[in-house]
Amino acid sequence: MNTTVSRRLAILGSTGSIGHSTLDVVRTHRDRLSVVGLAAHNNWRKLYKQIEEFRPAVVALFSEEAAARLREALGPTSTVAVRTGMAGVLEVAALAEADTVVSALVGAVGLRPVLEAIAARKKICLANKEPLVVAGSLVTGAAREAGVPILPVDSEHSAIFQCLDDGEARFVDRLIITASGGPFRCHAPDRLSGVTPDEALRHPNWEMGGKITIDSATLMNKGLEVIEAHWLFGVPFDRISVVVHPQSIIHSMIEFRDGSILAQMGSPDMRLPIQYALSHPERWAASGKRTDLLALGSLTFEAPRREAFPCLELAYEAGRRGGNLPCLMNAANEVAVEAFLNRRLGFTAIPRVIRETMDSLPFTSTVTLAGLLEDDARARRRAAEIIAAPGAAAGGPVPETSTRAGPEGGQAA
Ligand SMILES: NC(=O)c1ccc[n+]([C@@H]2O[C@H](COP(=O)([O-])OP(=O)(O)OC[C@H]3O[C@@H](n4cnc5c(N)ncnc54)[C@H](OP(=O)(O)O)[C@@H]3O)[C@@H](O)[C@H]2O)c1
């Protein structure tokens, strides 16, 4: 097929790991891809280099101080518009010059920008999974109403999307999401309480930003992905399984009614799913490493260790109960992960902080954007209080049942 697709991109989170890989894909396909807008938080030096190379019309830095430094570095003759704050990020998300928005911010802060991009009818290439976790019904509802496609960038969801591309979705029985198991896959439970941020940041297969790398170590990332898959593909939670596959070559699978399973495979390189989201419905040549099956020798599968990594079950529970619970869980997780990275919280205390936050705030079954933004702020404050309480930093067992966990509490596989 001749190549027809060409895209003008706004990249939210351009200085992060996904942003970096996206720009690498742009370098490989300069004839098809151009960059018209970039947004980041603080890293003005990296953004400055990206401006020099890709010449976007508008950029935004959430931090006013960093934006001032960037303007100074660009000088008075620069034609690049530098915006700041959430208003600046929203402006880049809705940029008239862009037809496609790559959403690669980290955390729930990406919710308003992705809704803004949908309202402006941009094609969405979604890496930033937290907005779907927090407000899946609002995000997918808005996209449906605006007629805007959400193309998954997360490798697992890209895999499922690629397997489903033959239009046989109605015959699917189960989604099987693969997990690497993270750096502590084989750690005995008593070793987990003492693990350090440096150890947790050493992911065996993927190079990613700090937050998602810690989420991979706790298995919360897999839990977030289960909720993300539920919203992207409309599959109920009891038909979404998690299987540990330490080689990270099969990125996920779908099982049909008749027992047939389709898997998507490839090297663990985010440029592949990013490029697929950008090139869809075409496939472009890629410069990344090819998968050498003979060198791999074997692919293996295990059940996730649910007791050692309780975050996975917390996410199933939050996803099944729905309402504002995924929002509370996600906010508490973001605060707990940051505290762990700053050495204020032990690794095994992360799920306990999340459990306590989920249990101590009111549950609401129907959600609005304003309500969720309030819940997000409330849960962050509550999680911070729990972390600050005397003795909270050490890990302890996560209470088995909560006052609000119904009989439908989640099962992982
Ligand atoms: N990395 C991966 O391989 C991977 C794979 C699948 C899915 N994902 C998902 O993709 C998202 C991004 O992950 P990542 O690993 O690329 O994260 P990352 O390396 O930490 O990058 C995050 C990006 O978001 C920007 N940012 C953060 N807060 C912001 C704010 N308030 N306003 C504007 N920009 C802000 C950061 O800017 P500064 O640099 O200035 O702080 C940075 O550019 C996450 O949701 C993650 O779960 C990542």
The ligand as an SDF file (V2000), in Angstrom:
LIG
                    3D

 48 52  0  0  0  0  0  0  0  0999 V2000
    7.8410    5.0230   29.6600 N   0  0  0  0  0  0  0  0  0  0  0  0
    7.2480    3.9960   29.1120 C   0  0  0  0  0  0  0  0  0  0  0  0
    7.8840    3.1380   28.5190 O   0  0  0  0  0  0  0  0  0  0  0  0
    5.7410    3.8640   29.1830 C   0  0  0  0  0  0  0  0  0  0  0  0
    5.1230    2.7290   28.6300 C   0  0  0  0  0  0  0  0  0  0  0  0
    3.7430    2.6370   28.6370 C   0  0  0  0  0  0  0  0  0  0  0  0
    2.9790    3.6510   29.2050 C   0  0  0  0  0  0  0  0  0  0  0  0
    3.6000    4.7370   29.7690 N   0  0  0  0  0  0  0  0  0  0  0  0
    2.7660    5.7940   30.3770 C   0  0  0  0  0  0  0  0  0  0  0  0
    3.0740    7.0100   29.7160 O   0  0  0  0  0  0  0  0  0  0  0  0
    3.0270    8.1040   30.6390 C   0  0  0  0  0  0  0  0  0  0  0  0
    4.3850    8.8100   30.6010 C   0  0  0  0  0  0  0  0  0  0  0  0
    5.3620    7.9270   31.1170 O   0  0  0  0  0  0  0  0  0  0  0  0
    6.9170    8.2770   31.0470 P   0  0  0  0  0  0  0  0  0  0  0  0
    7.6200    7.0580   31.5140 O   0  0  0  0  0  0  0  0  0  0  0  0
    7.2370    8.8330   29.7170 O   0  0  0  0  0  0  0  0  0  0  0  0
    7.0070    9.4050   32.1780 O   0  0  0  0  0  0  0  0  0  0  0  0
    8.2050   10.4310   32.4130 P   0  0  0  0  0  0  0  0  0  0  0  0
    9.4490    9.9520   31.7970 O   0  0  0  0  0  0  0  0  0  0  0  0
    8.1990   10.7170   33.8800 O   0  0  0  0  0  0  0  0  0  0  0  0
    7.7190   11.7380   31.6220 O   0  0  0  0  0  0  0  0  0  0  0  0
    6.6060   12.4800   32.0360 C   0  0  0  0  0  0  0  0  0  0  0  0
    6.4640   13.6940   31.1540 C   0  0  0  0  0  0  0  0  0  0  0  0
    5.3440   14.4570   31.6030 O   0  0  0  0  0  0  0  0  0  0  0  0
    5.7690   15.8020   31.8760 C   0  0  0  0  0  0  0  0  0  0  0  0
    4.9240   16.3250   32.9490 N   0  0  0  0  0  0  0  0  0  0  0  0
    4.7280   15.8310   34.1830 C   0  0  0  0  0  0  0  0  0  0  0  0
    3.8520   16.6040   34.8700 N   0  0  0  0  0  0  0  0  0  0  0  0
    3.4890   17.6010   34.0380 C   0  0  0  0  0  0  0  0  0  0  0  0
    2.6390   18.7370   34.1380 C   0  0  0  0  0  0  0  0  0  0  0  0
    1.9680   19.0010   35.2730 N   0  0  0  0  0  0  0  0  0  0  0  0
    2.5060   19.5540   33.0700 N   0  0  0  0  0  0  0  0  0  0  0  0
    3.1800   19.3200   31.9210 C   0  0  0  0  0  0  0  0  0  0  0  0
    4.0210   18.2710   31.7580 N   0  0  0  0  0  0  0  0  0  0  0  0
    4.1690   17.4280   32.8080 C   0  0  0  0  0  0  0  0  0  0  0  0
    7.2240   15.6630   32.2600 C   0  0  0  0  0  0  0  0  0  0  0  0
    7.9010   16.9340   32.1200 O   0  0  0  0  0  0  0  0  0  0  0  0
    9.3380   17.1880   32.8720 P   0  0  0  0  0  0  0  0  0  0  0  0
   10.3260   16.3200   32.1660 O   0  0  0  0  0  0  0  0  0  0  0  0
    9.5730   18.6320   32.6400 O   0  0  0  0  0  0  0  0  0  0  0  0
    9.1320   16.8190   34.3070 O   0  0  0  0  0  0  0  0  0  0  0  0
    7.6610   14.6540   31.2150 C   0  0  0  0  0  0  0  0  0  0  0  0
    7.8050   15.2610   29.9760 O   0  0  0  0  0  0  0  0  0  0  0  0
    2.6670    7.4990   31.9860 C   0  0  0  0  0  0  0  0  0  0  0  0
    1.3000    7.6170   32.2140 O   0  0  0  0  0  0  0  0  0  0  0  0
    3.0500    6.0350   31.8440 C   0  0  0  0  0  0  0  0  0  0  0  0
    2.2700    5.1960   32.6610 O   0  0  0  0  0  0  0  0  0  0  0  0
    4.9510    4.8620   29.7590 C   0  0  0  0  0  0  0  0  0  0  0  0
  1  2  1  0
  2  3  2  0
  2  4  1  0
  4  5  1  0
  4 48  2  0
  5  6  2  0
  6  7  1  0
  7  8  2  0
  8  9  1  0
  8 48  1  0
  9 10  1  0
  9 46  1  0
 10 11  1  0
 11 12  1  0
 11 44  1  0
 12 13  1  0
 13 14  1  0
 14 15  2  0
 14 16  1  0
 14 17  1  0
 17 18  1  0
 18 19  2  0
 18 20  1  0
 18 21  1  0
 21 22  1  0
 22 23  1  0
 23 24  1  0
 23 42  1  0
 24 25  1  0
 25 26  1  0
 25 36  1  0
 26 27  1  0
 26 35  1  0
 27 28  2  0
 28 29  1  0
 29 30  1  0
 29 35  2  0
 30 31  1  0
 30 32  2  0
 32 33  1  0
 33 34  2  0
 34 35  1  0
 36 37  1  0
 36 42  1  0
 37 38  1  0
 38 39  2  0
 38 40  1  0
 38 41  1  0
 42 43  1  0
 44 45  1  0
 44 46  1  0
 46 47  1  0
M  CHG  2   8   1  16  -1
M  END
$$$$
